[in-house]
Amino acid sequence: MSLNIAAWPQPMAPFNPNWILLVVIYWVLAAPERVGIFSAWTIGLLTDVLTGRMLGLNALINSLVAFLCLRLHKRLRQYPILQQGLFIFFCLLVSQFLIFWITDSQTIARASYTFWLPVLTGTLFWPLVFFSLRAIRLYRRIR
């Protein structure tokens, strides 16, 4: 959560991906019997409180993405990291679309290209997140 709220330099701020969602996706794929929709919802609610966003927004997004991951986790675990990256791109795109749709539904707004940059950077950082958390999981012998 500290990576999500860390103060990034102004030119780099639009590139900050949703680190919490990436971690939730990893743990849902790696340990679906331990981390599920309720865990994702709880983490999303904590994220909402931490970031000051609309209460329930990240909870909804995390639980929806966790549901998608749970439905496809047996297949996704068999895919190479690049094919998983395509699924991660789709999940992050859905999350950004929901953020845009919910927060800007009451005003006429246009999303600039910088609004969609976290989707690309999150997809690019997925191998780093995957292999880092996998090393931690194997070191701690978490099943």
CNS distance restraints for C-alpha pairs under 8 A (distance, minus, plus):
assign (resid   1 and name CA) (resid   5 and name CA) 6.65 0.50 0.50
assign (resid   1 and name CA) (resid  19 and name CA) 7.29 0.50 0.50
assign (resid   1 and name CA) (resid  20 and name CA) 6.14 0.50 0.50
assign (resid   1 and name CA) (resid  47 and name CA) 7.41 0.50 0.50
assign (resid   2 and name CA) (resid   6 and name CA) 5.73 0.50 0.50
assign (resid   3 and name CA) (resid  19 and name CA) 6.67 0.50 0.50
assign (resid   4 and name CA) (resid  16 and name CA) 7.35 0.50 0.50
assign (resid   4 and name CA) (resid  17 and name CA) 7.65 0.50 0.50
assign (resid   4 and name CA) (resid  18 and name CA) 6.52 0.50 0.50
assign (resid   4 and name CA) (resid  19 and name CA) 6.08 0.50 0.50
assign (resid   4 and name CA) (resid  20 and name CA) 7.12 0.50 0.50
assign (resid   5 and name CA) (resid  51 and name CA) 6.90 0.50 0.50
assign (resid   7 and name CA) (resid  13 and name CA) 7.88 0.50 0.50
assign (resid   8 and name CA) (resid  12 and name CA) 6.07 0.50 0.50
assign (resid   8 and name CA) (resid  13 and name CA) 5.21 0.50 0.50
assign (resid   8 and name CA) (resid  16 and name CA) 7.88 0.50 0.50
assign (resid   9 and name CA) (resid  13 and name CA) 6.01 0.50 0.50
assign (resid  10 and name CA) (resid  14 and name CA) 7.98 0.50 0.50
assign (resid  12 and name CA) (resid  16 and name CA) 7.11 0.50 0.50
assign (resid  14 and name CA) (resid 114 and name CA) 5.79 0.50 0.50
assign (resid  14 and name CA) (resid 115 and name CA) 6.98 0.50 0.50
assign (resid  14 and name CA) (resid 117 and name CA) 6.40 0.50 0.50
assign (resid  14 and name CA) (resid 118 and name CA) 6.78 0.50 0.50
assign (resid  15 and name CA) (resid 114 and name CA) 7.76 0.50 0.50
assign (resid  15 and name CA) (resid 117 and name CA) 5.58 0.50 0.50
assign (resid  15 and name CA) (resid 118 and name CA) 5.22 0.50 0.50
assign (resid  15 and name CA) (resid 121 and name CA) 6.18 0.50 0.50
assign (resid  16 and name CA) (resid 118 and name CA) 5.69 0.50 0.50
assign (resid  16 and name CA) (resid 121 and name CA) 7.18 0.50 0.50
assign (resid  16 and name CA) (resid 122 and name CA) 7.91 0.50 0.50
assign (resid  17 and name CA) (resid 117 and name CA) 7.88 0.50 0.50
assign (resid  17 and name CA) (resid 118 and name CA) 4.25 0.50 0.50
assign (resid  17 and name CA) (resid 119 and name CA) 6.66 0.50 0.50
assign (resid  17 and name CA) (resid 121 and name CA) 5.85 0.50 0.50
assign (resid  17 and name CA) (resid 122 and name CA) 4.85 0.50 0.50
assign (resid  18 and name CA) (resid  22 and name CA) 6.53 0.50 0.50
assign (resid  18 and name CA) (resid 118 and name CA) 6.85 0.50 0.50
assign (resid  18 and name CA) (resid 122 and name CA) 6.72 0.50 0.50
assign (resid  19 and name CA) (resid  23 and name CA) 6.28 0.50 0.50
assign (resid  19 and name CA) (resid 122 and name CA) 7.47 0.50 0.50
assign (resid  20 and name CA) (resid  24 and name CA) 6.15 0.50 0.50
assign (resid  21 and name CA) (resid  25 and name CA) 6.07 0.50 0.50
assign (resid  21 and name CA) (resid  62 and name CA) 6.38 0.50 0.50
assign (resid  22 and name CA) (resid  26 and name CA) 6.27 0.50 0.50
assign (resid  22 and name CA) (resid 122 and name CA) 7.39 0.50 0.50
assign (resid  22 and name CA) (resid 126 and name CA) 7.10 0.50 0.50
assign (resid  22 and name CA) (resid 129 and name CA) 7.24 0.50 0.50
assign (resid  23 and name CA) (resid  27 and name CA) 6.27 0.50 0.50
assign (resid  23 and name CA) (resid 129 and name CA) 7.17 0.50 0.50
assign (resid  24 and name CA) (resid  28 and name CA) 6.07 0.50 0.50
assign (resid  24 and name CA) (resid  40 and name CA) 6.41 0.50 0.50
assign (resid  24 and name CA) (resid  62 and name CA) 7.46 0.50 0.50
assign (resid  24 and name CA) (resid  66 and name CA) 7.34 0.50 0.50
assign (resid  25 and name CA) (resid  29 and name CA) 6.17 0.50 0.50
assign (resid  25 and name CA) (resid  65 and name CA) 7.40 0.50 0.50
assign (resid  25 and name CA) (resid  66 and name CA) 6.49 0.50 0.50
assign (resid  25 and name CA) (resid  69 and name CA) 6.84 0.50 0.50
assign (resid  26 and name CA) (resid  30 and name CA) 5.97 0.50 0.50
assign (resid  26 and name CA) (resid 129 and name CA) 7.89 0.50 0.50
assign (resid  26 and name CA) (resid 130 and name CA) 6.53 0.50 0.50
assign (resid  26 and name CA) (resid 133 and name CA) 7.64 0.50 0.50
assign (resid  27 and name CA) (resid  31 and name CA) 5.53 0.50 0.50
assign (resid  27 and name CA) (resid  32 and name CA) 7.08 0.50 0.50
assign (resid  27 and name CA) (resid  35 and name CA) 6.25 0.50 0.50
assign (resid  28 and name CA) (resid  32 and name CA) 4.73 0.50 0.50
assign (resid  28 and name CA) (resid  34 and name CA) 7.85 0.50 0.50
assign (resid  28 and name CA) (resid  35 and name CA) 5.31 0.50 0.50
assign (resid  28 and name CA) (resid  36 and name CA) 6.03 0.50 0.50
assign (resid  28 and name CA) (resid  66 and name CA) 6.47 0.50 0.50
assign (resid  28 and name CA) (resid  69 and name CA) 6.59 0.50 0.50
assign (resid  28 and name CA) (resid  70 and name CA) 6.64 0.50 0.50
assign (resid  28 and name CA) (resid  73 and name CA) 7.71 0.50 0.50
assign (resid  29 and name CA) (resid  69 and name CA) 6.44 0.50 0.50
assign (resid  29 and name CA) (resid  70 and name CA) 7.04 0.50 0.50
assign (resid  29 and name CA) (resid  73 and name CA) 5.30 0.50 0.50
assign (resid  29 and name CA) (resid  76 and name CA) 7.54 0.50 0.50
assign (resid  29 and name CA) (resid  77 and name CA) 6.84 0.50 0.50
assign (resid  30 and name CA) (resid  77 and name CA) 7.81 0.50 0.50
assign (resid  30 and name CA) (resid 143 and name CA) 7.81 0.50 0.50
assign (resid  31 and name CA) (resid  35 and name CA) 6.09 0.50 0.50
assign (resid  31 and name CA) (resid 143 and name CA) 6.34 0.50 0.50
assign (resid  32 and name CA) (resid  36 and name CA) 5.96 0.50 0.50
assign (resid  32 and name CA) (resid  70 and name CA) 6.64 0.50 0.50
assign (resid  32 and name CA) (resid  73 and name CA) 7.72 0.50 0.50
assign (resid  35 and name CA) (resid  39 and name CA) 5.69 0.50 0.50
assign (resid  35 and name CA) (resid  40 and name CA) 7.29 0.50 0.50
assign (resid  36 and name CA) (resid  40 and name CA) 6.21 0.50 0.50
assign (resid  36 and name CA) (resid  66 and name CA) 6.43 0.50 0.50
assign (resid  36 and name CA) (resid  67 and name CA) 7.67 0.50 0.50
assign (resid  36 and name CA) (resid  70 and name CA) 7.35 0.50 0.50
assign (resid  37 and name CA) (resid  41 and name CA) 6.03 0.50 0.50
assign (resid  37 and name CA) (resid  62 and name CA) 7.80 0.50 0.50
assign (resid  37 and name CA) (resid  63 and name CA) 4.98 0.50 0.50
assign (resid  37 and name CA) (resid  64 and name CA) 7.70 0.50 0.50
assign (resid  37 and name CA) (resid  66 and name CA) 5.49 0.50 0.50
assign (resid  37 and name CA) (resid  67 and name CA) 6.11 0.50 0.50
assign (resid  38 and name CA) (resid  42 and name CA) 6.12 0.50 0.50
assign (resid  38 and name CA) (resid  63 and name CA) 7.05 0.50 0.50
assign (resid  39 and name CA) (resid  43 and name CA) 6.16 0.50 0.50
assign (resid  40 and name CA) (resid  44 and name CA) 6.02 0.50 0.50
assign (resid  40 and name CA) (resid  59 and name CA) 6.95 0.50 0.50
assign (resid  40 and name CA) (resid  62 and name CA) 5.26 0.50 0.50
assign (resid  40 and name CA) (resid  63 and name CA) 5.21 0.50 0.50
assign (resid  40 and name CA) (resid  66 and name CA) 6.43 0.50 0.50
assign (resid  41 and name CA) (resid  45 and name CA) 6.15 0.50 0.50
assign (resid  41 and name CA) (resid  58 and name CA) 7.76 0.50 0.50
assign (resid  41 and name CA) (resid  59 and name CA) 4.41 0.50 0.50
assign (resid  41 and name CA) (resid  60 and name CA) 6.62 0.50 0.50
assign (resid  41 and name CA) (resid  62 and name CA) 5.89 0.50 0.50
assign (resid  41 and name CA) (resid  63 and name CA) 4.99 0.50 0.50
assign (resid  42 and name CA) (resid  46 and name CA) 6.28 0.50 0.50
assign (resid  42 and name CA) (resid  59 and name CA) 6.62 0.50 0.50
assign (resid  43 and name CA) (resid  47 and name CA) 6.13 0.50 0.50
assign (resid  43 and name CA) (resid  59 and name CA) 6.95 0.50 0.50
assign (resid  43 and name CA) (resid  62 and name CA) 7.78 0.50 0.50
assign (resid  44 and name CA) (resid  48 and name CA) 6.19 0.50 0.50
assign (resid  44 and name CA) (resid  56 and name CA) 7.30 0.50 0.50
assign (resid  44 and name CA) (resid  57 and name CA) 7.61 0.50 0.50
assign (resid  44 and name CA) (resid  58 and name CA) 4.55 0.50 0.50
assign (resid  44 and name CA) (resid  59 and name CA) 3.75 0.50 0.50
assign (resid  44 and name CA) (resid  60 and name CA) 7.30 0.50 0.50
assign (resid  44 and name CA) (resid  61 and name CA) 7.53 0.50 0.50
assign (resid  44 and name CA) (resid  62 and name CA) 5.78 0.50 0.50
assign (resid  44 and name CA) (resid  63 and name CA) 7.78 0.50 0.50
assign (resid  45 and name CA) (resid  49 and name CA) 6.38 0.50 0.50
assign (resid  45 and name CA) (resid  55 and name CA) 6.86 0.50 0.50
assign (resid  45 and name CA) (resid  56 and name CA) 5.85 0.50 0.50
assign (resid  45 and name CA) (resid  57 and name CA) 7.84 0.50 0.50
assign (resid  45 and name CA) (resid  58 and name CA) 6.38 0.50 0.50
assign (resid  45 and name CA) (resid  59 and name CA) 4.88 0.50 0.50
assign (resid  46 and name CA) (resid  50 and name CA) 6.07 0.50 0.50
assign (resid  47 and name CA) (resid  51 and name CA) 5.93 0.50 0.50
assign (resid  47 and name CA) (resid  58 and name CA) 6.63 0.50 0.50
assign (resid  47 and name CA) (resid  59 and name CA) 7.85 0.50 0.50
assign (resid  48 and name CA) (resid  52 and name CA) 5.65 0.50 0.50
assign (resid  48 and name CA) (resid  53 and name CA) 5.19 0.50 0.50
assign (resid  48 and name CA) (resid  54 and name CA) 6.55 0.50 0.50
assign (resid  48 and name CA) (resid  55 and name CA) 5.50 0.50 0.50
assign (resid  48 and name CA) (resid  56 and name CA) 6.61 0.50 0.50
assign (resid  48 and name CA) (resid  57 and name CA) 6.91 0.50 0.50
assign (resid  48 and name CA) (resid  58 and name CA) 5.98 0.50 0.50
assign (resid  48 and name CA) (resid  59 and name CA) 7.41 0.50 0.50
assign (resid  49 and name CA) (resid  53 and name CA) 7.06 0.50 0.50
assign (resid  49 and name CA) (resid  55 and name CA) 6.93 0.50 0.50
assign (resid  53 and name CA) (resid  57 and name CA) 7.25 0.50 0.50
assign (resid  55 and name CA) (resid  59 and name CA) 7.97 0.50 0.50
assign (resid  56 and name CA) (resid  60 and name CA) 5.92 0.50 0.50
assign (resid  57 and name CA) (resid  61 and name CA) 6.34 0.50 0.50
assign (resid  57 and name CA) (resid  99 and name CA) 7.35 0.50 0.50
assign (resid  58 and name CA) (resid  62 and name CA) 5.82 0.50 0.50
assign (resid  59 and name CA) (resid  63 and name CA) 6.03 0.50 0.50
assign (resid  60 and name CA) (resid  64 and name CA) 6.07 0.50 0.50
assign (resid  61 and name CA) (resid  65 and name CA) 6.16 0.50 0.50
assign (resid  61 and name CA) (resid  95 and name CA) 5.79 0.50 0.50
assign (resid  61 and name CA) (resid  98 and name CA) 7.34 0.50 0.50
assign (resid  62 and name CA) (resid  66 and name CA) 5.94 0.50 0.50
assign (resid  63 and name CA) (resid  67 and name CA) 6.07 0.50 0.50
assign (resid  64 and name CA) (resid  68 and name CA) 6.43 0.50 0.50
assign (resid  65 and name CA) (resid  69 and name CA) 6.16 0.50 0.50
assign (resid  65 and name CA) (resid  91 and name CA) 6.23 0.50 0.50
assign (resid  65 and name CA) (resid  95 and name CA) 7.84 0.50 0.50
assign (resid  66 and name CA) (resid  70 and name CA) 5.98 0.50 0.50
assign (resid  67 and name CA) (resid  71 and name CA) 6.18 0.50 0.50
assign (resid  68 and name CA) (resid  72 and name CA) 6.39 0.50 0.50
assign (resid  69 and name CA) (resid  73 and name CA) 5.35 0.50 0.50
assign (resid  72 and name CA) (resid  76 and name CA) 6.02 0.50 0.50
assign (resid  73 and name CA) (resid  77 and name CA) 5.98 0.50 0.50
assign (resid  74 and name CA) (resid  78 and name CA) 6.96 0.50 0.50
assign (resid  75 and name CA) (resid  79 and name CA) 6.77 0.50 0.50
assign (resid  76 and name CA) (resid  84 and name CA) 6.36 0.50 0.50
assign (resid  79 and name CA) (resid  83 and name CA) 5.89 0.50 0.50
assign (resid  79 and name CA) (resid  84 and name CA) 6.13 0.50 0.50
assign (resid  80 and name CA) (resid  84 and name CA) 6.34 0.50 0.50
assign (resid  81 and name CA) (resid  85 and name CA) 6.09 0.50 0.50
assign (resid  81 and name CA) (resid 127 and name CA) 6.73 0.50 0.50
assign (resid  82 and name CA) (resid  86 and name CA) 6.71 0.50 0.50
assign (resid  83 and name CA) (resid  87 and name CA) 6.79 0.50 0.50
assign (resid  84 and name CA) (resid  88 and name CA) 6.18 0.50 0.50
assign (resid  85 and name CA) (resid  89 and name CA) 6.02 0.50 0.50
assign (resid  85 and name CA) (resid 123 and name CA) 5.82 0.50 0.50
assign (resid  85 and name CA) (resid 124 and name CA) 7.79 0.50 0.50
assign (resid  85 and name CA) (resid 126 and name CA) 6.60 0.50 0.50
assign (resid  85 and name CA) (resid 127 and name CA) 7.82 0.50 0.50
assign (resid  86 and name CA) (resid  90 and name CA) 6.33 0.50 0.50
assign (resid  86 and name CA) (resid 123 and name CA) 7.66 0.50 0.50
assign (resid  87 and name CA) (resid  91 and name CA) 6.24 0.50 0.50
assign (resid  88 and name CA) (resid  92 and name CA) 6.07 0.50 0.50
assign (resid  88 and name CA) (resid 122 and name CA) 7.93 0.50 0.50
assign (resid  88 and name CA) (resid 123 and name CA) 6.07 0.50 0.50
assign (resid  88 and name CA) (resid 126 and name CA) 7.52 0.50 0.50
assign (resid  89 and name CA) (resid  93 and name CA) 5.97 0.50 0.50
assign (resid  89 and name CA) (resid 119 and name CA) 6.30 0.50 0.50
assign (resid  89 and name CA) (resid 120 and name CA) 7.12 0.50 0.50
assign (resid  89 and name CA) (resid 122 and name CA) 7.53 0.50 0.50
assign (resid  89 and name CA) (resid 123 and name CA) 5.38 0.50 0.50
assign (resid  90 and name CA) (resid  94 and name CA) 6.16 0.50 0.50
assign (resid  91 and name CA) (resid  95 and name CA) 6.24 0.50 0.50
assign (resid  92 and name CA) (resid  96 and name CA) 6.16 0.50 0.50
assign (resid  92 and name CA) (resid 118 and name CA) 7.98 0.50 0.50
assign (resid  92 and name CA) (resid 119 and name CA) 5.30 0.50 0.50
assign (resid  92 and name CA) (resid 122 and name CA) 7.35 0.50 0.50
assign (resid  92 and name CA) (resid 123 and name CA) 7.86 0.50 0.50
assign (resid  93 and name CA) (resid  97 and name CA) 6.06 0.50 0.50
assign (resid  93 and name CA) (resid 116 and name CA) 7.79 0.50 0.50
assign (resid  93 and name CA) (resid 119 and name CA) 5.83 0.50 0.50
assign (resid  94 and name CA) (resid  98 and name CA) 6.14 0.50 0.50
assign (resid  95 and name CA) (resid  99 and name CA) 6.21 0.50 0.50
assign (resid  96 and name CA) (resid 100 and name CA) 6.14 0.50 0.50
assign (resid  96 and name CA) (resid 115 and name CA) 7.95 0.50 0.50
assign (resid  96 and name CA) (resid 116 and name CA) 6.98 0.50 0.50
assign (resid  96 and name CA) (resid 119 and name CA) 7.35 0.50 0.50
assign (resid  97 and name CA) (resid 101 and name CA) 5.97 0.50 0.50
assign (resid  98 and name CA) (resid 102 and name CA) 5.88 0.50 0.50
assign (resid  99 and name CA) (resid 103 and name CA) 5.86 0.50 0.50
assign (resid  99 and name CA) (resid 104 and name CA) 7.96 0.50 0.50
assign (resid 100 and name CA) (resid 104 and name CA) 5.59 0.50 0.50
assign (resid 100 and name CA) (resid 105 and name CA) 7.66 0.50 0.50
assign (resid 100 and name CA) (resid 111 and name CA) 7.59 0.50 0.50
assign (resid 101 and name CA) (resid 105 and name CA) 5.45 0.50 0.50
assign (resid 104 and name CA) (resid 108 and name CA) 6.94 0.50 0.50
assign (resid 104 and name CA) (resid 109 and name CA) 6.21 0.50 0.50
assign (resid 111 and name CA) (resid 115 and name CA) 5.96 0.50 0.50
assign (resid 111 and name CA) (resid 116 and name CA) 7.94 0.50 0.50
assign (resid 112 and name CA) (resid 116 and name CA) 7.52 0.50 0.50
assign (resid 113 and name CA) (resid 117 and name CA) 6.69 0.50 0.50
assign (resid 114 and name CA) (resid 118 and name CA) 7.98 0.50 0.50
assign (resid 116 and name CA) (resid 120 and name CA) 7.31 0.50 0.50
assign (resid 117 and name CA) (resid 121 and name CA) 6.32 0.50 0.50
assign (resid 118 and name CA) (resid 122 and name CA) 5.68 0.50 0.50
assign (resid 119 and name CA) (resid 123 and name CA) 6.23 0.50 0.50
assign (resid 120 and name CA) (resid 124 and name CA) 6.25 0.50 0.50
assign (resid 121 and name CA) (resid 125 and name CA) 6.04 0.50 0.50
assign (resid 122 and name CA) (resid 126 and name CA) 6.08 0.50 0.50
assign (resid 125 and name CA) (resid 129 and name CA) 6.28 0.50 0.50
assign (resid 126 and name CA) (resid 130 and name CA) 5.89 0.50 0.50
assign (resid 127 and name CA) (resid 131 and name CA) 6.02 0.50 0.50
assign (resid 128 and name CA) (resid 132 and name CA) 5.96 0.50 0.50
assign (resid 129 and name CA) (resid 133 and name CA) 6.00 0.50 0.50
assign (resid 130 and name CA) (resid 134 and name CA) 5.91 0.50 0.50
assign (resid 131 and name CA) (resid 135 and name CA) 6.06 0.50 0.50
assign (resid 132 and name CA) (resid 136 and name CA) 6.42 0.50 0.50
assign (resid 133 and name CA) (resid 137 and name CA) 6.01 0.50 0.50
assign (resid 134 and name CA) (resid 138 and name CA) 6.08 0.50 0.50
assign (resid 135 and name CA) (resid 139 and name CA) 5.97 0.50 0.50
assign (resid 136 and name CA) (resid 140 and name CA) 6.05 0.50 0.50
assign (resid 137 and name CA) (resid 141 and name CA) 5.74 0.50 0.50
assign (resid 137 and name CA) (resid 142 and name CA) 5.14 0.50 0.50
assign (resid 137 and name CA) (resid 143 and name CA) 7.61 0.50 0.50
assign (resid 138 and name CA) (resid 142 and name CA) 6.45 0.50 0.50
